[in-house]
Amino acid sequence: METNTHHFGTIATARTAEPHRVLRNTYALLGLSMVPTAIGAVIGTTLLAPLLFSVGMGVSAIVFLVVAFGMMWAIQKNRDSGLGVALLLGLTFFMGLWLGPLLSVALQFRNGGMLIAMAAGGTGAIFFTLAGIAATTKRDFSNMGKFLMVGLVLIVLASLANIFFQIPALSLAISGVAVLLFSGFILYDINRIVHGGETSYVSATLAVYLNIYNLFTSLLHLLMAFAGDRD
């Protein structure tokens, strides 16, 4: 009996340790992914932004979606190998490049640097707060998944439509909802890792990275609209 009790205790410990290992590796890879993102953002601001502005938002959006979703598919196909890590870092560099036009617009404001810093600080504060809650609470947030996915589909459709209609009020509404939506996704994704719902740290990093990326861009859009100083 003692042997069996010890055996089951060992299994329980292993099951508990696995989600923590995935979470730890996710945070490590997430931190590493910010390096190519920052490099890409610098290059994108100086070199890519003028090109994207010249070809137009419609063409730029199509190129972005094709490349981004293609790389995400490849990452998921190689999620359990070193190639998956390399592809993920390549995607974060590409996403950094695509930050270039947004950062370029922000820097046209007199307080552009401060707006970017505020968006980054706000993103960090939201992430660490929600990630801390998700990792320590005993509550399971898996029931949020369907609601969040419906919201994501609606935001994507509205964003694509607004590329052609260019309605400022709709753009602000999308950004506001996106802040709430991707905050919810942070809570959901981190909680899912902790409860063993995600066993690949590559896939987990991809999900959390996209949450942070979209949260930052949405906050920056809102800050430019309400706190930007052009005078």
matplotlib code that plots the C-alpha trace (Angstrom):
import matplotlib.pyplot as plt

x = [0.0, 2.8, 4.4, 1.1, 0.5, 4.0, 3.5, 0.3, 1.8, 4.7, 2.2, 0.3, 3.5, 4.5, 1.1, 1.4, 5.0, 4.2, 2.0, 4.5, 7.3, 5.2, 4.4, 8.1, 9.3, 6.5, 7.6, 11.2, 10.4, 8.1, 10.9, 13.2, 10.6, 10.6, 14.2, 13.3, 10.1, 12.1, 14.6, 11.8, 10.0, 13.1, 13.6, 9.9, 9.7, 12.6, 12.3, 9.0, 6.6, 7.2, 6.7, 3.5, 2.0, 2.8, 1.1, -2.1, -3.7, -5.7, -2.7, -0.7, -3.4, -3.6, 0.2, 0.2, -2.6, -1.1, 2.3, 1.2, -1.3, 1.1, 3.7, 1.3, 0.2, 3.9, 4.6, 1.7, 2.8, 6.3, 5.2, 7.2, 10.5, 13.3, 12.0, 8.9, 10.9, 12.8, 9.6, 8.1, 11.0, 10.8, 7.1, 7.9, 10.4, 7.8, 5.2, 7.8, 8.2, 4.5, 4.6, 6.7, 3.8, 1.9, 5.0, 5.8, 2.4, 2.7, 6.1, 4.5, 2.9, 4.9, 4.4, 4.7, 7.5, 5.5, 2.4, 4.4, 5.9, 2.4, 1.0, 3.9, 3.6, -0.2, 0.3, 2.8, 0.7, -2.4, -0.4, 1.3, -1.8, -4.0, -1.3, -0.8, -4.5, -4.7, -1.7, -2.7, -6.5, -8.2, -10.9, -11.1, -11.7, -12.1, -15.8, -14.6, -13.2, -16.2, -17.2, -13.7, -13.5, -16.8, -15.5, -12.3, -14.1, -16.3, -13.3, -11.4, -14.4, -15.0, -11.3, -11.2, -14.4, -12.9, -9.8, -12.1, -14.6, -12.1, -14.6, -12.7, -15.4, -15.5, -11.7, -11.9, -14.7, -12.7, -9.6, -11.6, -13.3, -9.9, -8.3, -11.0, -11.0, -7.2, -7.1, -9.6, -7.5, -4.5, -6.5, -7.9, -4.6, -2.4, -5.1, -5.4, -1.6, -1.8, -4.7, -2.8, -4.8, -1.7, 1.3, 3.4, 5.2, 5.7, 2.0, 1.4, 4.0, 2.4, -1.0, 0.2, 2.5, -0.4, -2.5, 0.2, 0.9, -2.8, -3.3, -0.3, -1.5, -5.0, -3.9, -1.6, -4.5, -6.6, -3.8, -3.1, -6.8, -7.4, -4.0, -2.0, -0.6, -0.1, 0.5]
y = [0.0, 2.4, 1.7, 2.4, 5.6, 6.8, 5.8, 7.8, 10.7, 10.7, 10.7, 13.6, 15.6, 14.9, 16.1, 19.3, 19.9, 19.6, 22.7, 24.8, 23.6, 24.7, 28.1, 28.7, 27.8, 30.0, 33.0, 32.4, 32.2, 35.1, 37.3, 36.1, 36.9, 40.6, 40.9, 40.2, 42.2, 45.3, 44.9, 44.5, 47.6, 49.7, 48.5, 48.8, 52.4, 53.6, 51.4, 49.6, 52.4, 54.6, 51.5, 50.4, 54.0, 54.1, 50.8, 51.5, 49.9, 47.3, 45.7, 45.9, 44.1, 41.3, 40.8, 40.9, 38.3, 35.9, 36.0, 36.0, 33.2, 31.2, 31.4, 30.6, 27.5, 26.5, 27.1, 24.9, 22.1, 22.2, 23.1, 20.3, 20.9, 23.4, 24.5, 25.7, 28.0, 29.4, 30.0, 31.7, 34.1, 34.8, 35.6, 38.0, 39.8, 40.1, 41.4, 43.9, 45.1, 45.6, 47.8, 50.2, 52.1, 52.5, 53.7, 56.0, 57.6, 57.8, 59.5, 62.3, 63.6, 65.9, 63.4, 60.4, 58.8, 59.2, 57.7, 54.6, 54.3, 54.6, 51.9, 49.6, 50.3, 49.8, 46.5, 45.3, 46.2, 44.5, 41.4, 40.9, 41.5, 39.2, 36.5, 36.6, 36.1, 33.3, 31.5, 31.6, 31.3, 27.9, 29.0, 27.5, 30.1, 27.6, 28.6, 31.9, 30.3, 30.3, 33.8, 35.1, 33.4, 34.9, 38.3, 37.7, 36.8, 39.9, 42.2, 40.7, 41.2, 44.7, 45.6, 44.2, 46.2, 49.4, 49.1, 50.1, 52.4, 54.2, 55.3, 56.9, 56.1, 52.4, 52.3, 53.6, 51.2, 48.3, 49.3, 49.7, 46.3, 44.8, 45.9, 44.1, 41.1, 40.5, 41.1, 38.3, 36.1, 36.7, 35.5, 32.5, 31.4, 31.6, 29.8, 27.1, 26.4, 26.2, 23.7, 21.5, 22.5, 23.4, 21.1, 22.9, 26.0, 27.0, 27.1, 28.7, 31.4, 32.1, 32.7, 34.9, 36.9, 37.7, 38.7, 41.1, 42.5, 43.2, 44.7, 47.1, 48.2, 48.8, 50.8, 52.9, 53.6, 54.8, 57.0, 58.6, 59.4, 60.8, 62.0, 62.7, 66.3, 67.5, 71.1]
z = [0.0, 0.8, -2.6, -4.4, -2.5, -3.3, -6.9, -7.3, -5.5, -8.0, -10.9, -9.4, -8.9, -12.5, -13.8, -11.7, -12.8, -16.5, -16.9, -14.8, -17.2, -20.2, -18.6, -17.6, -21.1, -22.6, -20.6, -21.6, -25.3, -25.0, -23.6, -26.4, -29.0, -28.0, -29.4, -33.1, -32.6, -31.5, -34.3, -36.8, -35.5, -35.9, -39.5, -40.2, -39.0, -41.1, -44.2, -44.5, -43.5, -46.6, -48.9, -47.2, -47.3, -51.0, -52.0, -49.9, -46.9, -48.9, -50.5, -47.3, -45.4, -47.9, -47.8, -44.0, -43.7, -46.2, -44.7, -41.0, -41.3, -43.5, -40.8, -38.0, -39.9, -40.3, -36.6, -35.5, -37.9, -36.3, -32.7, -31.1, -32.9, -33.0, -36.4, -34.7, -32.4, -35.4, -37.3, -34.2, -33.9, -37.7, -37.2, -34.4, -36.6, -39.3, -36.8, -35.6, -39.2, -39.5, -36.4, -38.4, -40.0, -36.8, -34.9, -37.7, -37.4, -33.6, -33.9, -36.0, -32.8, -30.6, -27.7, -29.9, -27.9, -24.7, -26.3, -27.4, -23.9, -22.3, -24.6, -23.8, -20.1, -20.1, -22.1, -19.5, -16.6, -18.0, -19.0, -15.6, -13.7, -15.7, -16.1, -12.3, -11.7, -14.3, -12.9, -9.3, -9.2, -8.9, -11.2, -14.7, -17.4, -20.2, -20.6, -22.0, -25.1, -27.4, -26.4, -27.1, -30.5, -31.6, -30.5, -32.4, -35.6, -35.4, -34.8, -37.8, -40.1, -38.8, -39.3, -42.8, -43.7, -42.2, -44.4, -47.3, -45.5, -43.3, -40.6, -37.6, -35.1, -36.1, -35.9, -32.3, -31.4, -32.8, -30.7, -27.6, -27.9, -28.9, -25.6, -23.7, -26.0, -25.9, -22.2, -21.9, -24.2, -21.9, -18.9, -20.9, -22.5, -19.4, -17.4, -20.0, -19.8, -16.0, -16.2, -18.7, -21.7, -23.7, -23.8, -26.4, -25.2, -28.8, -29.4, -26.1, -26.8, -30.2, -28.6, -25.8, -28.1, -30.4, -27.4, -26.3, -29.8, -30.5, -27.0, -27.5, -31.0, -29.8, -26.8, -29.0, -31.4, -28.6, -27.1, -30.4, -30.8, -27.4, -26.1, -29.3, -29.6, -33.1, -32.2]

ax = plt.figure().add_subplot(projection="3d")
ax.plot(x, y, z, "-o")
ax.set_aspect("equal")
plt.show()
